[in-house]
Amino acid sequence: MNFLENTLSHLEDDLYSLYSCLLVNRYWSQHVIPLLWSQPFELVKETSSHKIIITYISCLPKETKKRFRIGGIKLPNYERTLFDYPKYLKNFNTQKFCRALNKTFLTNTTSPQYFYSKKSKNKFSNIIRKQIKLFKGFYIIYPKNNFDKSINKCFKPILKQYYSTYPNPYLAKEIIYLLFNQYITLKSLIINTCLDNRYKMDIELHLFLQRNHNSLQNLSTFELDFVKKLSYNREWKKEDFLLTELLNKMSEYAINLRKIRIEIPFSDPWGGQRLTTKFHQSLRKLIESQTKLKIFISNYYWDQTESCLYESLTKQSNTLKRLTLMELTHSDHRFRKGLSSWKNLETLELLGGSDFLTPSNVELEQLSIKNLFIGQNYEPDPLISKILKATNKNLNKLVLDGSSNSIIFETIIKYCPKITHLSITLSLDNYNYIILLLPKLFSNLYQLKYLKLSSREINKKSEIFESLLKVSKSFPLSLQHLVLELNMYYLNLDYFLKQCHHYLIYLDIIYNNIIIQDELFLTLMQYKKDNNNCQKIRFFSSLEFPYNLDLDFLDDVSEYITFVKEKYSNFNINNLW
């Protein structure tokens, strides 16, 4: 049994393989069902997500399902499902769940077209509708005694007639209450504050989750994602209150989180309104309460008057392994103190920009960072060269996004000789001097195995190619995998590859031009033929396959080139770690 469970666990994100395993026999199905239904909304397309909600409702007792039929929801005729599917739910995304609810009300109501209906122009009709709405308050969703049942029996026909044309938005709440009962224990919770109210459903997910403590106790991943612009007027005070309450409750019960991601756009997500101090304090409290936190990802920019989150993260000095900061970041002395205290920090990603320039006389202690990502807007900060110097021999993987700071390259040459994976996105600013430094950089990186060269602007100036073509001569002999995102003309590419002193094992070409010539593939094919050590050449493009080329020709060259048919932006080629 353990062998089967371990094998199936490797297929938990592969819907088609799991479905095939499901049909083997009953014993296998009993082990596959929990995996399939642990994250059902992630495994199916949005167009079919409403079927999950209907299946959940079908798991309920007969008497309970009557309330949904009264509310105008069409349900299957079968009595009960073979499995109690809700209890297997482990990963919950509020946005995907809300969309599934919206789809359910749209496609499974008696008269869905009335779901969007605006106020009728007929005054008499509006009066009748208002009178019927009064009866909704008398219907008791969970009757406790015979008196409650008698009241329901009186009003049931009236409500059934009403909800057959105007589905009850409060059914959404009831679905959640029935779904998140006491035996549900989540492992991943993603809250998207863009709860889609287009269908008038205020389901208050946050408020419900904070009531059910059992659903949070085994939580290992928590993500809070804000959206800048919404199509409706959001109740920001209510959201702030609910989220604050949720974070406070999580700090009591969800204390074993391994990953926290906070996405709050810096450009005022509520049109001038800001999150309150209470929310900030509850977030600090949540971070400090953790015992196993390994990953913290955030673009949350707090006001300088608030207490610093880095002070809270220092409580995780023994467990924190990855820190990702986006948009503006407070990089003052408290951040530098945090870098020194996070003894097990292996991955540091600085994707945005710094709001504080580090004094030139500041020095950092030895850092344990192995993986470092430097965004373009961070490069003016002297802190970056300080970090590179402090990581020195520990640094293995480095990403420089939009590099134009020569000081950074000089620091790498001097202090970081053990880099094995390097990605450089070149910028036109200070380009000539950077190109002169690259040969010296490559000659010093004697352990370099992976190299990616790219530029967002390189196709705008042809003279860049002339200086760049000479760089390949300096590639170290250790290099095995080369990725080029430079939109090279096929003759330039041919020259560039021939200048390498040794043959590569892996070669990836990322091409963004709207026109792709046959000669480009012929060049790559010839390189593969001439190089017996080359195991794979992959081709990525922003264009859809077959790139407006002859299919027979592509079929011939596919023996030598692997065409990655999904768009390269969706392919995880930039993640070195």
N, C-alpha and C positions, 0 to 999 in steps of 0.2 A: 504493500500500500504506500509506503514512504517513497519507494522508487517511482511509482506512478504519479504521486503528488509532485515530486521534484521535477519530473519530466514535463508535466502539464504546466507547472508554474512558469516555465520558459516560454510558453505559448500564450500567456495571459493577454497579450495585446494583439494576437493574431486571430481575428474572428473566424476566418474560414477554416483554419486548422482545428480550432476548438470545436467548431460545428461538425467537422468530420469525426473527431474523437467522440463526440456526443452520441453518434449513431452506432458505435461499436457494440455496446451492450448496456444493460441497466447498471452494472457495477461502474463502468466508465462514466456513464451519464451522471451518476451521483457525485463524482469528483469534478466533472466538467461544469456542471450547472453553477456551483458557487463561484467559479472563475468568470463565467460568462456574465453573471448577474452581479458581480462585485463592482463593475463600472459600465453598466449598460448604456448610458447616455454617451460615453466616449467611443463605444464600439459600433454604434449604428449611425446612419446618416440622419440629419435633422428632419428630413421629409418623412422618416419612419418612426421618429421618436415618440409620437403619440401612442403607438402600439404598446410601448413600455408602460405608460400610465394606465391604459386599459387593462393590461395584464395584472398590474398591481391591484387595481380595483377588483378584478376577478378573483383575487386571492382571499377576499374578505368573505365573512359569513353572509348567508342569504339575506337576513334581515338588514344587515348593514348596507348591502348593495341596493336595497330598495330606495334608500335616501338619494342615491345618485340617479336612479331612474326617475324619481320624483323631480329632481333638479334638472331633468332634460338631457341626461347623458345616456347614449345608446351603448348597451353592453352586450357581449356575446351571450349565447343561450346556455353554454355549459355551466354546470353547477359550481364546480371548484377545480382549481388547477392542480397538477400533480405535485408541484413543489410550492413552498411558501417563499416566493421570490424576494419579497422585501427584506427578509432577514439577512440576505447575502450582500446587501449594499455596503460597500466600503469606501468608494470614492464618490464624492458628491460635489457637483458644480452647479451653483444656483442659477447661473445664466442658462445653461443647457436644460436644466430642469424646468425653468420658467418657460422657455421656448417650447418644450414638450407639452406643458400644460396649455399654452396658447393654442398649439396645434390640436390638442385633444378637444378643446372647446369649439374649435373651428370646424373640425371634421366629424365629431361624434355627438353633436347636439341635434335635437329633433328638427330645428329650423335654424341652421347656423347663420343664414343671411340676416337674421334679426339681431344677431350678436353685436353688430356694428351700428344698429339703427339709432339714429339721432332722435331728438324730441319731435314728436309728431306735430304737424300743423293743425290737426284736428283737436280742438280744445276738449271736446267730450271724451275722446280717447285718452288724452293725458290725465283727465280727472279719474277715469276708471283705473288707469295704471297706478296712479298714486294711492288709490284706495286698496288695490290688491297688494301693493308693497307693504301696507300696514300689517297684513297678515303674516309677513315673513318673521316679524318679531315674536309672534306667538308660537311658531313652530320650533320645537325643542330638538336640537340635533341629537343629544344623548339623553333620552327620557330616563328618569330615575325611579319613577313609580307609576302606578296605574293611572293616576290623575294626569300626569304628563302624557301618557300614551293616549288617553281619551281626548286631550286637547289636539294632539297631532292628528288623530283620526278625523276630527271635525274639519281641520284646515287642510288636510292632505289633498282632497279633490281640487280645492281652489288653487293651492300652490302648484299642483301638477299641471293645471291648465295654464297658469302664468309662466312657469319655467319651461314649458314646451316651446315657447316663443322667445323667452328672455332668460337664458341660462343663468343660474345662480353663481356669481363670482366667488361667493364664500365656499363653494365646493372645493376650490383650490386649497383653502386652508384645511378643510376636512381631509383632503387627500394627504396632506403633509402630516396632520395629526395621526392618521391611521398608519402612515408609512413609518414615521419615526417613533415607533413604540419602544418599550424598555429594552428589547433585545437587539436593537440596532447599535452597532459600534463602528464608527467611521475611522478610517485611516487617513483619508485625505479630504480636506474641506476647502473649496475655492468659492469665495463670496465675491460676486460681481455686483457692484452697487447700481449697475444699470438694470435694475429689475424692470422688465418690459411691461409697463403699465398701459400699453396701447389697448389692451383688452379689459381695462378697468379692474384688475385683480391686485388688490393690496394684500399679499399673502404674509407679509411680515416674517420672512424666513429667519431673520436674525433673532427676533424676539422669541420665536419658538425654540430655536436651537439652544438658547441660553437656559430654557426651562428644563430641557432634557439632558441631565448631566451624564447619563450613561453613554450617550452618543459621542461624547467628547473625550472620554477617558483614555482611549487607545489611539488618539489622533497623533499622527507623526508628521503630517504636512498641512500647513495653513497658509492660504494665499488670499490677499485682499486686493481687489482690482477695481480702481475707479475709472470712470469714463468721462472725458472732458465735456463732450457735447451730447445732449439728449434732445429727443424730439418733443419732450413734455417738460413742464415745470416741476422739478424735483423738490421734495420736502427735505431740504438739507438739514434742518434742525432735528427732524425725526430720525434721519439716517445717522447723524452724529450721535444722537442719544442711544439708538439701538446698537450701533457698533461699539460704543463705549461700554454698554452693559454686557455685550457679548465678550469683549476682550477681558473685562473684569472677571466674568464667570470662567473663561478659559484659563485665566491665571490660577484659578483654584483647582480645576479638574484636568485640564490638558497641559500637563507639566512635562511631558516627554516628547515634545515636538523636536523633530530633527531638521525641519526646514520651515522657514518663515519668509514669505515674499510679500512686500508692501508696495503697491503701485499707486501712487497718488501724484498726478501731474502737477508740476510746479506752477503752471499758468492757470491758477484759480479754477478748479473744476466746477465751482458753484457760482461763477460770474461775480467775483468780488468777495464772496463769503469764504471764510476759512474754517478749518477744523478747530474745535475748541481746545482749551488747555486740558479739560477732562479727558478728551480722547488721547491726547499726547501722553498723559500720565498713565492711562490704561494700557497704552502700547508699551511704555517703559516697564510697567508692572508685569505684563505678559512675558517680555524678554527676560527679565530678571528671575522669573519663576521657573524657567526651564532648567532641566538637568542634563539634557542630551543634545542641545542645539548644535548642529554642525554647519548649516547653511543659512545665511541671512542675505536676502536680496532686497534692495530698496531704492526707490527714487523719491522717497518722502523727504521733502525739504522743510524742516521745522523752523520756526521763528527763533532768532537769536536769544529772545527773552526766555524761551523754554529751556528746560533741563536737557542736557545733551544725551542722545541715544548711545553714543560711544561709551559713556560711563556705564550704561546698562549692559552693553555688550562685553565689557571687561569682566562681568560676572561669569561669562562663558569662556574664560581664558583657557580652560583645559579641554574644551570640546569643539570650539569653533574652528572649522577647516576651510570654509569658503565664504568670502565676503564680496558682494557685488553692489556697487554704488553707481547710480545713474543720475543724470541731470546735475544740478549744482550740489556740491558737497561741502560741508563744514570741515575743512582740512587744517584746522588750527592745532594747538598743542594737545588737545584732548584726543584727536585722531592719531597723532603721532604717539601718544602714550598708549593708545589702544594697540597700535601696531607692535609695540614692544611687549605688551601683555599677552597677546594672542600667540602663545608659544607653539601651538599646533596648526596655525594658519598656513594652508598649503596653496590656496588659490585666492588671488586678489584681482578684482576686475574694476577698473575705474573708467566708466563709459561716458561720463558727462563732462563736467568741468569743475574747476576749483574756484571757490569764492574767497580764497585766502592764499596769498603768496608766502611760501615758507622763507624765513630769513636764511641768508646764505651761510650763516655760521652754525646752523643747526646740524647735528649729526645724529644718526639713528644707530641703535644697537643691532647686533646680528639678528637677521630675520630668517624664518624657516620657510619662506615662500618659494614654491617650486613652479607655480604657474602664474603669469602676470599678464594682464591686458591693460594697455594704456590707450585711452581715447585721445583724439586729436586735441580737444579743448583742454586737456590736462597738461599737455607738453610744456606750456610756458612756466608752469610751477616748478621751481627748483626742487620740490619734494620728490619728483619722479627720479631724478638722477641720484638723490639720496637713498631712495628705495632700492634702485638698481645696485648701488654700491653696497648696501647692507645685505642684499640677498646673495651677492657674488656667486660663490661656488654651489649654492643650493638651487639656483634658478635653472630649470630645465626647458620650460616652454614659455615663449614670449610672443605677444601680439602687439604690434605697433600700428594703430589705425590712423592713417593720414599723417604719416611722420614727416616733419619738416624741421625738427630741432636737432641740429648737429651735435649739441652737447650730449644728447641722449645716446647717439651712436658712439661718440667718443668714450662715454662711460661704459657702454657694453663691451667695447673693444678692450678696455683696461681692466674691468672687474668681473665680467661674466663669461668665462671661457667654456663652461660646461653646458651651454644651451644645445639641446637636441632637436627642438622644434621651434621654428621661427616663421612668423607671418608679418610681412611688411606691406602696408598700403601706402604707396608713395604719393606725395603732394607736389604740386608745381612750385610751391614756395620753397626757396632755397634748394631747388632740385639739383643743380649742377654740383654743389658742394657735397650733397648726400651721395650722389653717384660716385664721386671720387673716394668717399669713405667706404663704400660697399666692398670693394675688393679686399681692403685691409680687414674689414669685419669678417668676411667669409674665411679668409686665410687663418684667422685666429680661432674660429669655431671648428676645431678639429673633430668634434663629436657630433656635428650637425647631421641629422638624418632626414629631416623634413623641412622643406622651404616653400613658402608661398609668396609670390610677388604679384602685386596688383596695383592698379591705379584707377581712380574714378575719372581722371582727366586726361589720361595718356593718349586717347584717340584725338585730342584736340590739337596737339602739336606734334608734327611728324619728326622734328629734330630730336625729340626725346629718344626715339629708337636708336639713333646712331650711337649715343653714349651708353645706352642700356645694353646694346648687343655685346659689348666688350665685357660685361660683368660676368657672363657665364664661364669665362676662362678661369675665374678665381674660385669657382665652387669647390669646396673641399671633397676629397676622395670618399669621405664617409657618407656623403649625400646619397640617399636612396629614393626619396619621394619628392618630386617637384610639381608644384601647382602654379600655373601661369594664368592670370586674368589681365591680359595686356592687349587683347584684340590685335595681335600681330598679323601683318600680311604674311602670306605663306612663305615668301622668299626670306623675309626677316626671321621667321620661325625656324626655317631650315638652317640658316646661318647660326642662329642662337644655339640650337641644339648641337651643331657640329663643333662649336667652340668648347663644349664641355670636354674635359680631359678623360672622362670615363662615362660609361653608359648607365642610365638610371634604371631602377627596377620598376618604379611606378611613375607615371606621368599623367597629370590631369590638365586639361585645357578648358578654361571657362571663356566663352565667347559671347560678347554682347552686341556685335554688329547685326544689322538687319539683313545683310547680304553675306552669305557663306559660299565660298567657291569650292569647287571640286578639288582644286589643287591643294587646299589645306589638308584634306583627308589623305590625299596621295602622299603628301610630305610626312604625315604621321605614320602612315602605313609603311613607308620606306624606312623610317627610323626603327620601327618594330622589326622589320625584316633584317636590318643590319645589326640589331642588338639582340643577341640571344639571351642576355640576362633580363631584358625587359619583360616582366610578367603581365603587365596590364597598362593599357592606355585608355583613359576615360575622357569623354567629351560632353561638356555641359553647355547649354545654350538657353538664352532667354526666349528663343523662338521654339515653337512646337515642332516636334519631329513630324515629317522628314525634312524640315528646313527648306522647303521648296526645291528639293533636289530629286533626282531620279531614284526611285526605290530600288531598282536593280543594281545601280551603282553602289548605294548604301549597303545593300545586302552583301556585295562583294567585299567591301572594306570592313564590314562588321566582324570578319574573321580576325581582324587585327585591332579594331577599335570597339570599345564598349560605349554605346550611346545611352547616356542616362536620360530617359525620356521625360522624367519629371523635371520641372523647372528647377534650376540650380538654387534659387532662393529658398526652396523648400528642402533642399538637401543639406544635411548637417556637415558640410565640408569645412566650415570655418571654426568649428569647435575642436580645438586641439586637445582639450582634456575632457 
